[in-house]
Amino acid sequence: MSVDPVVLISAIEHYAYCPRQCALIYCDGVWSDNAHTVHGKHAHRRVDSGKHRQERGKQVLRAIPLWSEKLGLSGRADAVEISSDGVVCPIEYKSGVRHGNSADLQLCAQALCLEEMLVVDISYGFIWFTGARRRTQIDFTPELRNEVRYIINEIRKQIVEAKLPRAPNDERCKQCQFLQNCLPELTSSPHRVKKYLTNFVFGCDT
């Protein structure tokens, strides 16, 4: 009996940024640090300690394991705030400043897990950006929830099929830690791969 692979919550942000990057990490097991990932690890030191505490009258739980049987999803939340009236709110910490909605999708996936685990409704969460030193409220709209579910299915398809998508070869690639693994200038076009193999592997020119 085949079992659908579990998707990691962290994969959602990678897929939203670049499907090929997601496949390199979660299908091929490739990883490489750059300045952005190092800064991200530094920003998570307090969160990763797992120390719970009271803040502003709310219970703040850190490094909380998450899962969803319905979605086949697993991961953890940087922090979860629980107010005295029982309102649950996931918090995600990101280095730098906001870029696109990839972090929103990751946070929404955490909320979907928490809703299933705790049998509650969660309408919003927060992302703390270290660059701006402020947290931004993210509303979990039906559109955002549907996008998360779509991406989960696409990631699972990647894992099952074990195929690397074509490289986008755009501005994202310049900042990507997998630039040397991905080789976007070659892999973005099958014609470039053929030319590379002809010129450099077989030692002849066309």
MOCORLIN-V118363 format. One record per backbone hydrogen bond with DSSP energy under -0.5 kcal/mol. CO is the residue of the C=O (numbers start at 0). NH is the residue of the N-H. E is the energy in kcal/mol with one decimal. If there is no record, write none. Layout:
co->[CO/CO]
nh->[NH/NH]
e->[E/E]
This chain:
co->[6/7/7/8/8/9/10/11/12/13/17/18/19/20/21/22/22/23/24/33/34/35/36/37/38/39/41/43/44/45/46/49/52/54/57/57/58/58/59/60/63/65/67/67/71/72/73/74/76/77/78/79/80/81/82/86/88/89/90/91/93/95/95/98/100/101/102/103/104/105/106/107/108/109/110/111/112/113/114/114/120/122/124/125/126/126/127/127/128/128/133/135/136/137/138/140/141/142/143/144/145/146/147/148/149/150/151/152/153/154/155/156/157/157/169/169/170/170/171/172/175/177/178/182/182/183/185/188/189/190/191/192/193/194/195/195/196/196/197]
nh->[73/10/11/11/12/13/14/15/16/17/21/22/23/24/25/26/27/29/28/37/38/39/40/41/42/43/44/47/48/48/49/51/59/57/54/59/60/81/52/79/76/74/71/72/6/67/8/65/63/62/90/60/88/58/85/82/80/125/78/127/129/130/131/101/104/105/106/107/108/109/110/111/112/113/114/115/116/117/118/119/122/139/137/91/128/135/93/129/132/133/128/126/138/124/140/144/145/146/147/148/149/150/151/152/153/154/155/156/157/158/159/160/161/162/172/173/173/174/174/175/178/181/182/185/186/187/188/192/193/194/195/196/197/198/199/200/200/201/203]
e->[-2.0/-1.4/-0.6/-1.4/-0.7/-1.2/-2.7/-2.4/-1.8/-2.9/-2.0/-2.1/-2.4/-1.8/-2.9/-2.1/-1.7/-2.7/-0.6/-2.3/-2.2/-1.9/-2.1/-2.1/-2.2/-1.0/-1.3/-3.3/-0.6/-0.7/-1.6/-0.5/-3.1/-1.9/-2.9/-0.5/-0.6/-2.5/-2.0/-2.6/-2.6/-2.1/-1.2/-1.8/-3.0/-2.4/-2.7/-2.9/-1.6/-2.2/-3.1/-2.7/-2.4/-2.3/-2.0/-2.1/-3.1/-2.2/-1.5/-3.1/-2.8/-2.5/-0.8/-0.6/-2.0/-1.7/-2.4/-2.4/-2.1/-1.6/-1.9/-2.2/-1.8/-2.5/-2.7/-1.6/-2.8/-2.7/-1.2/-0.9/-0.5/-2.5/-3.0/-2.5/-0.7/-2.8/-3.1/-0.6/-1.7/-1.1/-2.2/-2.1/-0.5/-2.0/-1.7/-2.4/-2.4/-2.0/-2.0/-2.2/-2.3/-2.3/-2.4/-1.9/-2.0/-2.7/-2.3/-2.0/-2.0/-2.3/-2.4/-2.7/-2.3/-0.6/-1.3/-0.6/-0.7/-0.6/-1.0/-0.9/-1.2/-3.1/-2.2/-1.3/-2.6/-1.7/-0.9/-1.5/-2.0/-2.1/-2.5/-2.6/-2.3/-2.7/-2.7/-0.9/-0.7/-2.2/-1.9]
